[in-house]
Amino acid sequence: MSHDTEAAYASSEIADMIMLNQAKFFGTMGTSGLWSVCAMREGGHQWPLADGVILAENTTHNDIKIAFEYKRPNEGVHGILTALGQSFAYLEKGYDASIMVIPDKYSSHSTPGAHIKRVIDATAPDIPISIYTYAMPNLSAVRPFQGKLNCVRDISLPSCRSIGSTAAASATGSVSTLWAHMREGMSHPDAFFRFCQAVKIVTATGEDLGGINIPTKLSDAVKRIDSSADVYKYLSNTPGDTVSDMAWRYVWFHYYFWDDLMPIYRGTSPFTVNDTPTRIRLDDVGHYQGLFSGRSDSIKSKLVNKLNANPADEDAVWEEYAAKVRKDSHSYREVVDSGLYHIGFLAPGGTLTDLGYKYVDACERVASAYAGIPMEILRAAVLQNGQYGAMLHYFYKLSEEKFESDLFAFATKDSRGNYKFDSGAYLSWLDDEFTNTLHLAKKSTIRAGGTRKPFQAELSFLKKMGFVKENGRSAAYRVGVGLEINWPQVQNSMMYFNTL
């Protein structure tokens, strides 16, 4: 079991403990009893990076973000001092509080929690740092750390001093789900490969956009929108020259918004949609991702209809197109680079990690992101670093517990006596368990106007990775089982991670 997966289990349990202890922890802050607490992770990449973030929300108070630091026994007794230093650093970064979770004993120290508590109480007694110790978790339980955690140093936030971050320190910024952020239609293995490859290229040779041919009408439209804009930076929505900015420009103009795809239309009498696909592969048999075309409501279709209705509007059409290209570039980059960071392929500075280099080198050796070794590296990283192993654990254990008490839960019998499984009701139940029992998801506005289903993106990605079985284009479900997980593949990928 990886450090990150154990940290995910522990942060979920502590979020529940804070919920039960909210009167003490939050005191007079916010409306009493209405705090919602969930375990998440940092959305940004800037050092120092916490193992997790516990987010607390209340309708009458600003969000409270608590940095989470987890240490395992094999990190040694010196790890408790590292955790202490990190906990202080998170406060300076801008977090409202820190929580450190350490083993209840080491072979060389029988009471590490009490030791660290004495250090804090003697030097900074009003500092907002909590300490928890833990006994060996039960990894076969739904909640591995339930009953295994002991709060050695409790705090009441209103009584603690407020630590202001320096101007040089980065803001805590956004938080994201505990598992790596993935989106269907964007999180393709080839997209991950091409971004990693771009990082490798620009790190070694710098940036060269000389071979990119932007249509004159498009570059003119950008200049009308912003006369001072760099056309490449505008269309790729990359304002700077960091490694990450340069890598995304390389990917955007070579694989997404490449020369043949850029024009809105082909013919002009009448105007017809240029439906050239991207160069991002969806598989190894010749299918490529579409972008800006392919549907009646796509931007190119809409703009071609406008041109056919009134050709004199062409300048306005190209300006609308430029703005859409810029907006979508930001969306794609946000998904791809955050996903790569969360699964351990990118370092905080935007360069490749050792694992990232292993991945891109493996892809280049076989000229594919969908072949054996590249896919095995990706699967292993997704499960362990990306926390999808923890998600599958919760899917399985919650379902097992549910169906032990009610074998035919979420199933209805038809006129022939056959049972049909209601996957929608099942996923809604899981979503509620993740939110209210495990504290791993927060309730916000209705997803995409109510059209997105619980775990829609995650299940699509898990299916693509081969971790859940398929039923046509959807994940497979079974009466008395729920989601059908491909355990042999999961186990193989878990074991493969240990070889990386």
N, C-alpha and C positions, 0 to 999 in steps of 0.2 A: 504494500500500500504506500503510495507516494505521500510526501510531506503535504502537498497542496490538497490532496483528497482528505487526509486526516484533518487539516485545518478547516476545510469546508464543513465536515461533520461537527467539529467543535464549535465553530462560529454559529451554526444553526442552533445548537443547544444553548449557548450563552444568550443568543437573541431571545429565546424562550424564557430564560431565567430573568432577564431584564424586564420582559413583559410582566412576569409575575411579581417583580419587585419594583414596579415603576413608581409607586408612591414614594419610596425611599430614594431611588436613583435620580428621578427628575424633580422631586420636591414640589415647589410651587410653580415650576416652569410649565407653561401650556395648561390646557384643560385637564383636570385630574381624571385619570382612568381612560383617557382617549388617545394615549400614545400607541402608535403602531410601529413595531420594531422588526427589521428583517436583516438577514445576513447577505451581503453583496460583495463586490470587489471594486477596486479603483477603476474608473473609466479612463484615466489618463496614464501616461507612461513615465512621469517625472519622479526622479529620486527625491527622497527615500520612499520606497514602495512598501506598503503594508501587505501582509498576507491576506488581508480581507478588510472589509468595511462593514460596520454595523450601522445601518441607517435608521434613525428614529424620526417619525413624522407625527405632527399634531396640528389640528386645524387652526389653533390659536398661537402657534409658535413656529419660528423658523426651524427648518430641518436641522437635526443634530447628527453629526458624522463622527463615528468612533473608530479609530484605527485599531486593527486586530493583529497581534503578533503571536505566532505559535512556534514552540520549540519541541523537538522530539528528543528522547533519551540519547540517541546515537550522535547528537550534536555536541554532547559533552557538557560538563558543568559550567564551562566558560560561556555556554550559550545563554545562560540566565543573565549574565552581565551584558551580553550583546543585546538581548531583548530589552533590558532596562534602558540602554542607550537609544535603541530604536524607538522605544515608547516616548522618550523625551523629544526625539527628533520629529515624530509625527505631530506632536503638539505645536512645535515651532513651525511646521509646515502649514498648519491651519486647522487641524482636527480639534474638535471640542473636547475629546478625551481619548485615552488609549487604554487598551486591555491587553495584558500579556498573559499567555497561557503556557505553563511549564509543567514538566512531570512532578509528581508529588515527592519523588526521591530519586537520587542517583546513587551509584555504588560508592561514590566518594562524599556524598552529602545527603543526610537523611531528611533535612527540612529546608529545601531551597526557597520555598514560598515565604516562610517566616523570615528567612534571612533577607530577602529582597524587601519585604515589608519594613523591616527595621531600618534598612538603608534609606528608603524613601521617607519614612516617618521622622528620621533624625535630620534629614537634609531639606526636604520640601514637603512638609506634612499636608499642605493644602493643594497639592498637585493633583490634577484629575487623571490618575492612573489606577486602574483596578488590576488586581492580581488573582488569577485562578490557577489552581493546581489540579492535575488529573491523574486518576489511576488508569491502568490499561483499558482501552476502550473495547467494547464487545462488537467486533466488526460484523457479526452475523445478525445483529439486532437492527430493527428499523432505524432507531436513533442510537448509534454506537456510543455516544458519550452521555446518554441519559443515566443519571445516578453516579456518574464517574467524575464529576467536577465539584470542586470545593472552592468557594470564594474566600480567599485569604485576606484580601484588602478590598473592602466595599467602599464606595464613594457616594456622596450626594452632590450632584453637579452644582446646584446653587451655592453650596458652601466652598466650592473649589475656586482657586484663582483662575482668571482667564489668561491664557497665553496668546499673545498677539504674534503673528508671523512677521518676519522682517520683509523689507521690500524685495530682497533678493530671493526669498523663499517662494516656491510655487504655491498657488492656491490649491485647495483640495479638489476643486472641480467636480466633475460628474462621477456618478457611480453606475455600475452596470450589474447585470445578473452574475451570480457566482460562477456560472459556466460561461465559456467563451461565447461572445456575441457572433451569431451566424444568421444569415438570411437566405431563404430560398430564392433562387434566381441570381444570387450574387456570390455566395460562398462555394465556388467551384474549385476543385483541386488545381486545375490549370491556372486559375486566377491567382491562387496562392504561389504556385511555382513561378509565374511570370513576375510577380512583385518581388519575390526573393531574388530571382535572377537579376532584376533591375537594380536592386540594392547592391548586389555583387558587382555589377558592371560600373555603376556610377561611383562606387567606393574605390574601384581600381583605376578607372580612366577619366572620371569626371563626366560632365554633361555635354552632349553634342546633339542639338536639335536641327542641324543643318539640312537633314534629309526629309524633314516634314513639310508637306506642301498643303498649306491651308488655302482654301478657295478665296479669291480676292473679295468676293461679295461677303464672305463671313468675316474676314479681317477688317473690312470697311465697316461692317456692322458693329464690331467690337469698338472701333475707334469712335463711332458715333455715340455709343453708350458711355465710353470713358476715353477721352482723347489721350490721357496719360498712361493707359493700360498697356502692359506687355501682353500681346495676343496669346502667347503660349501659357503664361501664368493665369490670364483671365479664363481661358477656355478649360483649363485643368483645375482651376480654383486652388492654385498653389502659390501663395503670396511670397514665400521665401525661397531660400536656396539651401535648406537643410538636406541631409542625405535622403530623408523621407520625401521631401518635396521633389527633389530631382528624380528619385526613383519612380514616384507616381507619374510625373510628366512623361518619363520614358514609357511606362506601361500604358498610360492613357493614349498617347499618340502612336504607339506601335501596335497595340493589341486591342484597345477598345475603339477610340475615336481615330482610326487610322485613315490613310489617304482616300481609299476607295469608298469608305463609309461616310465621310464628311459631307458630301453634297446632299442637299435635301431631295432633289429630284433628278431624274434622268432626262426624259424627253420634255419638250415644252409645248407641244401642240396635240393634245393637251399636256399639262404637267403630269408626270407620273412619278410615283414614290421610288426613291432609291432605297431598295431593301437589302443592300449588302450587309451581311452579318459582321460581327466582330471577329477577331482572330483568337478568341478565347474558346478553347475546346471544351465541349461538354462530355466527350468520351473519346475513344480512340478509333471510332468508325466514321468520322467525317461530319459530326454534328457540331455546330458552333453557336455560341450565344448570340441572340439578337439584341439590338439596341436602337431605340428611336423609331423602330418600324415593326411591322408584323401584325399589328392590331388596328382595328378601325379607329380606336381612340389614341393611337400613338401620335407623338408630336409631328412626325413627318407626314402622316396621313392628314392630320388637321391642317397643317400648313399648305399642303398641296391642294386641298379643297379650297382654302382661302385664295390661293393663287389662280386656280381655275375660275373662281367666281369674280376675282378682280385682280388681274395681273399688275395693275399699278401699285398694289400694296407690297411689292417685293421687298423694299427696304425694311418695312416694318416686320415682315415675315422673317427676314434674316436676323433682325434684332431679337425677336422672340425666340428664335432657334438658338442664338448665342447664349441667351440667358438660361435656357433649358439645359444646354450642354454643360454650362458652368455649375448649375445646381446639381445635376445628376453625377457629375464627376466627384463632387464632394461626398455625395451619398455612397457611391461605390467605394471610394477610398476609405471612408469611415468604417465600413464593414470589413473590407479586406485587411487593412493594416491593424485594426484593433483585434481582429480574429487571429492574425499571425503573432501579434504581441502576446495575447492570452495563451496561445498554445506553445509559446516558448521559442518561436523562430526568430523574433526580432527583439533586440535589446532596447532599453529605454531611450537611448540616443538615436534609434532608427537603424542601426547597423545590424548585421546578421549575428546571431549567437552561434556557438559551435554546432548546436542542433540544426539551426537554419542553414548553415553551410553544408552539413551532411545531407539535408533534404534537397537543396538545389543541386548539389553535385550528383546525387542519385538520380534526379530527374534528367539532368543533362546526359548522363551516361546512357540512358535508355531512350532519350528523346521523348519522354512522356511523363505526365504526372499520374497516369492511371495504371501504370505497370506495377509489378510486385513490390520491389523494395521501396520506391517512393510512397506508394499507398500504405505500406506497413509502417513507415516512419510517421506519416500523417495520422493514421489511425491511433498509433501509440501515443502521440503527443496530444491528440484530441481527448483521449480517455484520461490521461494522467494530468497533464498540465492544464488542459481545457476544462477539467472537472466534469466531463460527460460520464466518466466512470461513476462519480457520486450521483449524478442524475439517474443513471440506470439502476444503481443500488436502490434509490428511493422508489423509483417506478416499481421495481420487482418486489421489494419488501412490503410496501404499502398494499400492493395488489394481493400478495400472498396472504397477508393478514385479513384483508377484506373478504377474499373468497373462501378462506377457512371458516368464517362465520356465516357466509351466505354464498354458496356455490354458484347460484344463478343470479347474482347481483348484476344489474344492467342488462339482463336478458329477458326477452319476451318470447312466448311460444305462439307459433302460427297455427293455422287450421289443420295442418298436417302433423302437428306435434313436434315440429322442428324449432329449435331455439335460435333466435337472432340476437346478436350482441349489439347494444347501443353504444358505439364508440364515443359519440358526442357527450352522452351523460357520464360515461366513464372518465373522459378527459376533463370534464368540468369538475368532477369529484376530485381527481388528482390535483387540479389547479387549486381547489379549495384547501386540500391537505398541504400543498406546498406553501400556501399563503398563511393559513391560520394555525397549522400544527407545527410545520417545520420552519416557518418564518424564512423561507427562501425566495419569496417573490412579494412584491408590493402591489397593492391595488391602485391603479391610476385611472386615467380616462379610458373609456371603452376603446379597444384596439381597432384602429383603422375604421372608425365609424360602425363598429360592430360586426365587420365582415371577417376578421381574423379569429381563428379558433385557438384555444389554449394549446401551447407547445407546438404551434403550426410550423414555425421555422426550425425548431429543434428536432422535431420528428422527421421533417424532410431531410435534414442534414444527417441524422442518425441512419436513416434509410440509405442515403447515398454512400455512407461509410460502411454499410453492410452490418451494422450493429443491431438493427431490428429487421424482422422478416417483412416481406412485401406481399401485398395482395393487389395486383395490378399496379396502379400508380400510387397507392396509399400504403401506409403501414398496416401490418396484419394484426388482428385481434381474435381472441378465442374465448368462448364461454368458459368460465371458471378459471381463466388465466389472465385475461386482459391483454395488454401489449405483449406480442411474441418477440422476445429478445433472442438474438442469435448468440447464445452464450459461448459456443466454440470459438467464434470470431473474436468476441470480447476477451476471452481468456488468452487466446493466442496473442492479441495485441497488448494485453497487460504484460505478458511474459516478454514480448519483444522489446518493450520499453526498457527493461532491465539490461538489455544488450547494447543500448545506444550510448 
